[in-house]
Amino acid sequence: MNFKDQLKAKLTAQSALMKSAMDANRALTDDEQKNFDTLETEIIATEKTIEAQDKMRARELENKTVVTDILFAEPRNADAKVWKNMGEFLNAVRKAASPDRVVDPRLTIKDAASGVSEGVPSDGGFLVQTDYAAELLKRTYETGILAPKCRKIPISANANSLKINTVDENSRADGSRWGGILSYWINEADLKTGSKPKFGQIEMSLKKLTGLCYATDELLQDSTAMEAIISQAFAEEFGFKMDDAIVRGTGVGQPLGILNSPSLITVAKSASQTADTFTFNNAQDMWMRMYPKGRSNAVWFINQELEPQLNKMIIGTGAYSGATVYMPPSGISGAMYSTLFGRPVIGIEQCAALGDAGDIILADLSQYLIIDKGGIQSASSIHIRFLYDESVFRFVYRVDGQPTWKVPLTPYKGSMTMSPFVTLADRA
């Protein structure tokens, strides 16, 4: 019951006491007078609370500052009744963010920020309960294909960026390993020559991936349906966008993707190659450019329109002419994925159209770094679509990502550079 309803109930009770005495043509009894005075005290206190609440809201609108919003996180105590599902939790948050502030006792009320705050929007802010935030993020990464294979580092609550010291190594030639380390075979009593490594630095700052969900009043009455929409739809959407950023992110306001990384190697097509084709020579040239340590972890990511060509791929000349190169899955007792050069071949939506650079990518995603800050944060508002009987939920995931390699690597012997990220040039 909100404060206005409480005031109405107390006034009704007080009026009933007076009416009872007047109907009997008598004064209030001692007990009635005591109850009347108690109600009068409570009415005055409630009126003051409502007045103060109205002033605070008016001040918010006038100054556009956050002073009365409430953050909700976890149940008040271990004995509190748990939520049935995330839909029930979000519905309770919506009611708590409404003008009447109907606060479910299972919500923990925290002190609101007195000024600018990342977590307290003026329409009524909250944080998704810890376990729900973790579950939503977990489903996001389960839905994605690329993101779960990347190296992931969470950053602390008070940080918005991360700096990582790395070895500045772009060549495996003598004197270049570890950026400058060099060892020698020497004779007894020979002079030793010193060397030292060279270090670089990767700096990453959090970007924001956001999504909005409009929910009708009818939908909000069904917490199970709300749970299904939030848990499935947003997990799948966030997972898709993360994978897309890993492939083609610009690095401006979003992660830096493989196809825009300076460490990417783009292998040239074969001479006179037919448009929109992928051949054994292409695959062999790409495999040659994967750095040695990455071969055991590399995966081929393809546009699925390539599969008909892969199924027919054979070695065209030489002693092994006619041998099958691409191996499809071998049943329930064998490989889960098709393989090419012994490594999995996985179709993803984010690869480029057939024949364009990026339609096939050979990648060791252990060399792609993702940082994030906790789980997915949420906020709600009843005002944006008020006339349509809709509430809106906003979800924000603060994250960044980029390859850990700055440039391709020159091998110890030979001049052909190598990288954990290799693609094939356009075949138009």
Stockholm file with secondary structure:
# STOCKHOLM 1.0

chainA/1-428         MNFKDQLKAKLTAQSALMKSAMDANRALTDDEQKNFDTLETEIIATEKTIEAQDKMRARELENKTVVTDILFAEPRNADAKVWKNMGEFLNAVRKAASPDRVVDPRLTIKDAASGVSEGVPSDGGFLVQTDYAAELLKRTYETGILAPKCRKIPISANANSLKINTVDENSRADGSRWGGILSYWINEADLKTGSKPKFGQIEMSLKKLTGLCYATDELLQDSTAMEAIISQAFAEEFGFKMDDAIVRGTGVGQPLGILNSPSLITVAKSASQTADTFTFNNAQDMWMRMYPKGRSNAVWFINQELEPQLNKMIIGTGAYSGATVYMPPSGISGAMYSTLFGRPVIGIEQCAALGDAGDIILADLSQYLIIDKGGIQSASSIHIRFLYDESVFRFVYRVDGQPTWKVPLTPYKGSMTMSPFVTLADRA
#=GR chainA/1-428 SS CCHHHHHHHHHHHHHHHHHHHHHTTSCCCHHHHHHHHHHHHHHHHHHHHHHHHHHHHHHHHHHCCCSSCCBCCSCSSTTSCCCSCHHHHHHHHHHHTSTTCCCCTTSCCBCCCSSCCSSCCTTTBCCCCHHHHHHHHHHHHHHCSSGGGSEEEECCTTCSEEEEEEECCCBCSTTTGGGTCCCCCCCTTCCCCCCCCCEEEEEEECEEEEEEEEEEHHHHTCHHHHHHIIIIIIHHHHHHHHHHHHHHCBSSSSCBCGGGCTTCEEECCCTTCCTTCCCHHHHHHHHHHBCGGGTTTCEEEECGGGHHHHHTCBCCSSTTTTCBCEECCCCTTSCSSEEETTEEEEECTTSCCTTSTTSEEEECGGGEEEEECSSCEEEEESSTTGGGTEEEEEEEEEEEEEESCSSCBBCSSSSCCBBSEEEECCCC
#=GC SS_cons         CCHHHHHHHHHHHHHHHHHHHHHTTSCCCHHHHHHHHHHHHHHHHHHHHHHHHHHHHHHHHHHCCCSSCCBCCSCSSTTSCCCSCHHHHHHHHHHHTSTTCCCCTTSCCBCCCSSCCSSCCTTTBCCCCHHHHHHHHHHHHHHCSSGGGSEEEECCTTCSEEEEEEECCCBCSTTTGGGTCCCCCCCTTCCCCCCCCCEEEEEEECEEEEEEEEEEHHHHTCHHHHHHIIIIIIHHHHHHHHHHHHHHCBSSSSCBCGGGCTTCEEECCCTTCCTTCCCHHHHHHHHHHBCGGGTTTCEEEECGGGHHHHHTCBCCSSTTTTCBCEECCCCTTSCSSEEETTEEEEECTTSCCTTSTTSEEEECGGGEEEEECSSCEEEEESSTTGGGTEEEEEEEEEEEEEESCSSCBBCSSSSCCBBSEEEECCCC
//
